[in-house]
Each structure stands twice: as C-alpha cells, then as structure tokens.
C-alpha cells in the first residue's frame, strides 16, 4: 500500500499477522472494532518473544516479507501512561532501601583543535559509609563511560554488564551532535549508570566509585594505572586460542540451555528492532504527507463556496489526527525503540559472558587432560586444578544468579513496554475516531419531506 493511499485518521483494521485463526482474522473491519485489535497486536508479538517457543510460526510474525498493512497492525506508540496498572505496580513496589541515586544531565559541547566532544554532568547522592561525602558532581565524556564498562568486564567477567549506547546511536535517524542525538545518548548513559547502581555486586565496584567521585585529573591518573597493552593483548590471545580449541567438553547442561535461549532471543529481538525502525520510518513518511493534506483542503474551500464549511471541517480533522500521529511518533522514538535496541545490545553482551565462562571451563578441562597424561608434577597440577575448579564454581554461581536477575528484568521491561504500546494505540485510535465522528455528526443532513408540486392544488 502506497503512502499516498492512506487516509488521515485511524487506519482500518487488518488481520493480525501470523494470528492463525484468532479473533482478529474474522472480525468486522470497521474502525471501532479494529482499534482494540490493532492495539493487541504488539502484546501478542511481545508474548511470542518472551516465551521463545520453538514453533516455526514464531518468526513468521516478524517476517521480512510482512506487508505494510500487516506491519501497521503492530502500531507502536510509546508515551508511558501513568494510568497503566503495570507502571503503578512498578512504582508502588520499588524498594525504599536504595542508598545510591545517580543523575546524568546538562550536556556541554567542547571544541578543541584536535576534536569536538560532549561531556555530561553526573550527580551522585548517597548515604553509604564508604563515600566521603553525601553528594558528588563530576563531568564525564563518552570515553569515560567506555573505560568504566571495560573495567567492570575485567573485574567481573561472568556478570552481565549493562550495555552502553554505540558510538553513533540510531544511525540514519539522527545526526551526530544534534540535540536529538545528545538527548538520546544522555538518557542511555543515565540508564547505564543506574542499572549498575541497582546491581547487587557491580554497585560496590571500586572503579565505579572512582568514576562517580573523582575529578577529571584524578580519573585520568587512575586510568593510567590499568593493565598495559601487552597484558590486554595476552588476554585476547588466550581467548582466541580457547575458541580455536573447540567447544567445552564438560559444560553443564544449564549453560548449554542458556546458549540456546540467547541464540533464539537474539534472532527475535533483532527482528523486532528492525520492524520497529521500519514502522517509525513509514509512520514519519505518512505524517509528512498528512501535514500537506490538510492545507490542500483549506485552499480547496476557497474555490468551493457551497461546500467550503465541509472542506474546512475535513482540514481541521486532518490537523488533529496529524498532531495525534506526531505525539505517537514521539513516544515511539523516545521509549519503544531504545528499549528494543538496548536488549539487542544485551544479547551481544550475554553471548560474550557465556563465552568467557566457557573459556574458564576450557582452562580447567585442559589442566585435567594434562594431569591425566603426565605422571610427574602431579602435586603441582592438582593445586592448579583446585584453583581452577574454584574459579569455575565462582563463575558459574555468579552467572546463574545474574542470569535469573537479568531475565526477570527483561521480561518486566518488555511487558511494561508493550502494554504501554497497547494503551497508547487505543488512546490514539479513540482520539482520531472521536474527531471524525464529531465531524460527521455535524454534517448530518435531516431531509425534509417536500410536497410534490404536481399534488398542489
């Protein structure tokens, strides 16, 4: 369906893609019945992603060959509704035991002879005893956040470190250093630090504390104390050598299941992310054309005196629907797209965590094999094997605990996101429908029965 073929206002209902005989397939296609079904589409899609079933029709819902009409049944609009039961539950259920509050705000541009970059103010308020003060204010640039993430991965290789936004967020949709880009990144960095602050282990990391409290020159000095280039290269070489040796022989079944889960999750969340971006692009094109559609009716009314009022009424309705569409697009860009993309990045991080766990397991397996093949130095090998067994046990326990926590948070985020999408879709369709119904009611003509001239005396 071409963009110019779309009518302003609520789209007509289309069967839910991949519904397979559901109510949406046989429902009446008029707008009042279609609006709720259209809003339920994202919930059904989200449920399939969260369940991660092995059925073939899971990915059919998000097929690349989906038609435009089918894509629009997944109408995402994301301003978070305060009336949402999930949001109320989330706010009411938040524990009051938090002792670390972080805010990222006030971006500033810095232009030097060498580069141009942005710094952000990081304000920390805490009641923890290990901090010398209750409040700190520092400025950090993106490279500082990258340093913190690398230090956390180095100190906790089998914990799930929250993702950072890429160097260029949402490439093709915003320009670098534009206000929109900077605000999108600020929100992502704010979420990154607060996810760390809420983590039961990462929140007590010493490098995290230094990041929050050290002035710029102190942080620069601390960075120089990290592992050198040769050390980092050695870690990379060991990781590559471990992957070349092949798969882990004695991997516990639990971690094999985690690998399968993440492979499926990664495929589905990537498809969801692509569809959401495609919907936003098409919705933006529709919005741009609709902006021109209203003024055309206004100009037309100047040359048609008999229907001028009706044409002006149509132009007014189009304008109201255009504003509602713009609001829906803003919600999509602000909430749904970042959530989906964050979990695309999470899927990459989790695959890396699982590989690092396998690397530790591989070191243990190689030592056990070496001990079996050597008759001398058994005491030395036994001691090394004991240390590696402890290391593997710690890695397994850390990953298992973090896995359960991450999975619960992911399901909560997805449920909240798609429920808000459904709520805002309903509000959007109801608003557009009420606009057109009000206009049509004002245009109703009550016919008067006139006497036939031939019957007059």
N, C-alpha and C positions, 0 to 999 in steps of 0.2 A: 504494500500500500504506500503510495507516494505521500510525502508530507503535505502537498497542497490539497490532497483529497480528504484530509481530516477536518472535521467540523469543530469549531470552537466550543468548548464546554466539555462535559463528561463524555468520554468515549463509550461507544456501545459495548455491551458485554460480549466477550468472546469465550469459547470453551477453554477451560484450564488446560494448558499443555501437559500431556502425559497423565491426564486425570484418569483415563481408563474407566469410563462408565460412571463417574461421580455425578453429583447433582449438577455441577456446572455444565456438563455436556448436554443436558436436556432442558435446561432452564430457559425461561422466556427471555428473549434478547432485548427487551425494552430497558431503558436506563434505570428505573427504580429497582428492578430485580437484579440488574447487573452490578450495581455498585458494591453491595456486600460481597458478592462472589469475587469481584476483582481484588478486593482488599484481602480476601482469604488466600489468594494465590501465593504471596510471599511466605505466609505461615506454613503452607504445605511444602513449599520449596525448602524452607529452613528446617522443617522436621526431617526431611529426607537427608539433608546434610548432617544433622546431628545424630541420626540413627546409624548412618554409614552401613546400610544393609548391602548385601552382595547382589541384590536383584539387578537385572540388566536395565530396567526402566528407570533406575536412579539417575543415571547420567542423561537419559533421554529428555528429562525435564529441562536440562540446561544444554541441549544440543546446539551446536554452532549453526545448524540449519533452521533454527527456530524462526518462524516468520515474524514480521513486525507486529502483526495482530497478537500473536502469542506472547511476544516479549512485553507488550504493553499490559498484559494481564498480570505481570509481575510489577505493578506500578509502585516503585519505592518512593515515599516521601517521608522525610525523617525528623521534622522538629519534634523533640521529645515531649509528649503530652503529660502535663502534671497530673492529669486525672487517671493516668494509667495505673492499674492495680499493681503491676509489676514494679513500677517506679515507686509507688507508695510503700510497697513491701520492702523494697531495697533501702529506701531512706529510713524507714522505721526500724529496720533490722540492723542498721550499721552499729557496730560496737562503739561505745564511748570510751574505750580504753586506749585510743590512739594517742601517741605521745610525740609524733613527728609529722609536721604539716609543711608541705613544700609548695611554692607557687613560682611558676615561670611566666614572666611578663616583661613589658617595657622593652621591646626590641630596638636596637640602635644600629645604624649603619656606620661603618668605619672604612674610610678610603685612605689608602696609603699608596706610596709609589710602586709597591710590589703587588698589592692585592686589595680587593674590596670584600669585606665580610660583615656579618651581623653578629652582635652579641646580645644576650638575653639576661635580664636580671633574675637571679634565683634567690628567693626569700625563704628562709627556713625558720620555723618556730618549733621549739621542742622543750620538753620538761625532763629529758633524760639526764642522768647524773654524769655520764661520760662526756657531755658537752660542757665547755667552759662558760658558755653564755646561753641564754634562752632564745636569742634571735640573732640571725646572721643575714647579711645581704652581700652577695657577690655577683660578678658578671662573668658569664661563660659564653664561649663560642662553640660552634658545632663540633669542632675538632676536640674540644674538651670532653664533650659527651661521648665521642668515639673512644677516647682514651679510657673513660670510666667503664664503658662496656667491655673493652678488651681486658681490663684489669679484673673485672668480675668473672669473665670467662676463664681467665688464667687461674684465679683463686678457687673457683667452683666449676670445674669442667663438666660436671654432670647435673648441675642445676639449670633450670630454664630461665635464661636471662631475657628480660623483655626486649622487644625489637626497637631499634631506632629508625626514624624515617630515613629513606635513602637520600643520597646527595641531592637528587632532584626529585621532589615528590610530585606524583601525578603528572608526569611528563606529557606535554602536549595539551594540557588543560589549563595550566597557569604558567606565567613567565617567572623566571628567576628574579628575585628581589622585588617582585610586585607585592603590594600589600596583601593580596590574597595568599600568595605563596608563603610569605613570612608568618601570617597568622595561622595557616595550616601547620607549618613546622612548629610554631610556638606551642600549639595545642598538643602536638605529638610529643614534644620534649617534656611538656608538663606531665603528660600521662606516663612517659617513660620513668621519670623520677619518682612519681607517686606509686607506680607499680613496684618499684624497688623498695620504697619506704614501707609498703604493706607486706612485703615478703618476710617471712619469719626468720630467714637466715641472712639474705642479702642486706637487709636494713642495718645490720651490725657490722658490715664490712668496713675496714679501716679506710680503704681508698674512697669509699662512698662518703664517709665522714669528712675526709680531706676535701673532696670535691665540693661539699656543701659549705665548708667553713674557711678554707684557705683563700687568701688574697691571690691576685693573678701571679705575682712574682713567686709566692710560696708554692703555688701549684706547678709553675714552670720548673722550679727547683726539684720538686718531688718527682715530676715526670722523668727527669734525668737519672733518677735512682733505679728505674725499672730495668728489666733484663735487656741485655745488649742485642745487637742484630744477629750475632753468631748464635746466641742462645735461642732466639726465636727461629732461626733457620734450622737449628738442630731439632727443635720440636716439630717443625714442618716435615723434615726428612723422615723422622720416626713415624709420623702419621702416614706419609706416603708409603713407606716400607711396610707398615702394618696392613694397609689396604691391598698392596701387591701380593702379600702372602695368602690372601684369600679370606673367606668367611671364618667366623669364630666357630670352633668345633663344639664348645660346651656352653653355648649361650642358653640361659634359662628360657623356658617357653614364654614366660611373661613378656620378655623383651622382644621376642620374635613376634608376638601378638601386637606389641606397641609399634613395631616397624610396619606391619601390615596395616594397622589402623592409620598411621600417619601417611602412608602412601595413598590410601583411599581418600583421607581427609584432604591432603594436598591437592589431589586432582579435582575434587569437588569445589573447594574454596577458590581455586584459581579460576574455574569456570564461572562461579558466582561473581567473582570480582570483575571478570571480563564483561559479563552480561550487565552488571550494574553500571559500568562505564559506558557501555553501548546505549543503555536506556537513557542515561544522562545526556549523552550526545544527541540522541534523537529527540528527547524532550526539549533540549535547548533549540534545536532547529525548528521544532513545532512552535515554541514560544516566540522566536524571532519572526516567523511568518504571521503568527496571530497578532503581533504588535502592529503589523501593517494592514491587517484585515479590518480592524475597527475604523481607522481613519477613512478607508475607502468607502464604507457605508455612510460616514458623515458627509463626505464630498458628494456622494450619490444623492443624498437627501436634498441638496441644494437645487438639483435639477428636476426633482420629482415632488411637486407640491402636494399631490394627492396622498402620497404615502411617506411624506417626509418624517412625520412623527414615528411611524413604524420603523423606518430605517435608522433614525436616531436611537430608538429603543434597542435595536439589534446591536448597534455600535456600543451602547452602554453595557449591554450584557457581555459582549466580547471583551470589553475592557476589564470588567470584573473577573471574568474567567481567566484573563491574561494575568492579572495580579495574583489570583489563586495559584496558577501554574508556576509563577515566579517564586512564590513562597514555598511551593512543594519542591522546586529545584534547589532552593537554598538549603532546605532540610536534607535533601539527598546528598548534596555536596558536603555538608557540614558533619553529618552523622553516619549515614549508611556506608558511604564509600570508604571513609577512614577505618571503620570497624572491620569491613571485609578485607581491606588491604593489610591491616595490622595482622590479621590471622594468616594471610598469605606469607608474611614475613615470619610469623611464629612457626609455620610449618617447616620453613627452611631451618630455623634455629633448632627445632626439635630433632630434625633429621641429623643435624650436626652433633647434638648432645648424644643421641643414640650411637653415632659412630665413635665418639670419644669413649663411651662406655665399653664398646666392643674393642677399642684399642687397648684399654686397661685389661680386659679379659684376655685379649690376644697375648699380652706380655706374660700373663700368668700361664697360659697354655704352653707358650714356647719354653718357659723355665721348667715346667713339669716334664715336657718331652726331653729337654736336655738332661734332666736328672735321671730319667729312665735309660738314657743312652750312655751315661758316664758312671763308672764305678768309683772314681775318685772324687774328692771335693764334695762329698755328699752333704757334709755338715754346712758348708758354705751355701750350697744350693738350697738346702732345707730352710735356712734362715731367710734367704731371698724370697723363697716361695711363701713362707709365712707372712712376710711383709706384703707381698702382692695379694695374698688371699685377704688380708685385712683391707687393703686398698680397694679391691673389687667389692668386698662386702659394704664398705662405706659408700662407694659409688652407686651400688645397687639400691641401697636404702635411701640415699639422697634422691635418686631419680624416681624411685617408686613414690615417695612422699610428694615430690614436686609434680609428678605426673597427675596424681589424683587431684591436687590443688588446681593445676592448670586446666584440667578437663572440666572441673566444676565451674571455674571462672568462665571458660569458653562457652559452655552451654548456657550459663546465665547471661553473658553478653549477647549471644545470638538470639536467645529467647526474647530478651528485652528489646533488642534492635528490631526484630521482625514483628513483634507485637506492636511497637510504636509505628512501624510502617503501615500495618493494617489499620490502626486507629486513624492515622493521618490521611490515608487513602479514603476512608469512609467520610471523614470531615471534608475532604476536597470534593468528592463526588456529590455529597449532600449540598455543599455550598453552590456548586455550579448548577445542580439540578434545581435548587430553590430559585436561583437567579432567572433561569429560563422559564420556570413555571410561573413566576410572578409576572414576567413579561407577557407570556401567552394569555394569562388571565386578564391582563389589561387590554389585550387586543381582541377579546371575545366580542363578537357582534351578535346582538339579540335581534333576530329577524322579526319584523312587524308584518302582520298579515294585512295586505292592502286589498281593497276591493277591486275586483276586475272592472275595468272601465266599461266593458260590454254589459255588465249587470246593473249599471247605474241607471236610474230612471231618466 
